[in-house]
Amino acid sequence: MRAQGPPGEFRGGISVDDDAPSKETLEKVAELPVLDVNGKPHTFKSLYTSNNNENSRTLIIFIRHFFCGNCQEYLRSLSTSITPDALKSLPIPTKILVIGCGQPDLIPMYARETEWPYPIYVDPSKSLYAQLGMIRTLNLGPKSPEYMQYSLPSAVVRAIFQSIKAGRGAFKGGDYWQVGGEFLFEDGGASWCHRMKNTRDHAEIPETRRQLGLDGAKPPLRKTFSSGIRRSSSQLQRRLSDRRKSWSRSRDRAEKSSPEGSMMEKVKEDKGAEEAGERASEEEAKTPGPPIIKNDLAA
């Protein structure tokens, strides 16, 4: 259902088809520009066509804004499941790349945060998103997908930290309403696609693997942000405890080695001896002496 408001914005359940773009649509978008990490423009068609006319495939993943924790989780899971070595094992030369809707100067940050090993481009105008049938929505969807190994709160906290670290770059991440999808190109045409219906609706990893000719294995478990925080917190507590013990030992040694420390030790010893003498005197006073015998002589 289309909500009232600016064109292209949706609320609630979204009905989006997964029909591959037609030849006519691809001809319309063929010369649209995308920017690489250096801001250099490339035509969209150049990303999925081979220069030597050999058969090849290209999986293009359209993401949301650069600070979307859901998309970051998808790419982390995908890159651990479909590695460069896995692509090399395929009989058909296959490559994977990402297109975002932010600015190119945030690409290095995004690649670092997601540990993404493949190329990243941007379409700040979002012309490709619109022409290829991708929608704009803030709907979370009914459930968390399998590729999400962080909890939603953890992903939100991580995104907030990233935007703070980015400074002014926080405003260059792209349209928060825009969602993306996955498109597989082969022999110059689109053979498969999946359009996101909500902000957590990337194609699941097993389905993506099957489309590439791999098995339908689930992505391996990764070390999550929350477990990393707990581990770091525990390590920090141990370091602080060791540091306090070290400081205490150093302070004791310093006090004993200084003249003031030696004098204080002497005063403590004298005072201890004096207190011990007083306690001995008190004990001696309390101890009864020998009995007194009286001689009663009769007159």
Number of C-alpha atoms within 10 A of each C-alpha: 10 13 12 10 8 7 10 15 16 21 15 15 15 16 10 14 13 15 13 20 18 12 11 9 13 19 13 12 16 15 13 16 21 27 20 19 16 10 13 11 15 15 14 19 18 14 18 24 19 16 7 6 9 11 13 17 23 22 23 20 22 28 28 27 22 26 26 20 27 26 26 24 19 23 24 21 24 21 19 16 18 17 13 15 8 11 17 12 11 12 9 15 13 21 19 20 17 17 23 28 28 26 23 22 16 18 21 12 14 17 18 10 15 17 14 21 16 13 14 23 27 26 23 21 16 17 14 22 22 14 13 20 18 22 22 23 22 17 18 16 15 10 8 14 16 14 24 20 22 19 14 13 11 15 21 16 12 18 18 16 11 19 17 11 11 16 10 9 16 16 12 20 24 23 18 17 17 25 28 30 24 20 21 23 21 19 15 18 18 20 16 17 23 22 23 28 26 25 23 26 23 25 20 19 23 18 14 23 19 12 16 19 12 16 12 15 13 16 20 11 11 11 9 12 16 15 11 11 11 11 12 12 12 12 12 12 12 12 12 12 12 12 12 12 12 11 12 12 11 11 12 11 12 13 15 14 11 11 11 12 15 13 13 14 14 12 12 12 12 12 12 12 12 12 12 12 12 12 12 12 11 11 10 11 10 9 8 7 8 6 6 6 6 6 6 6 5 4 3
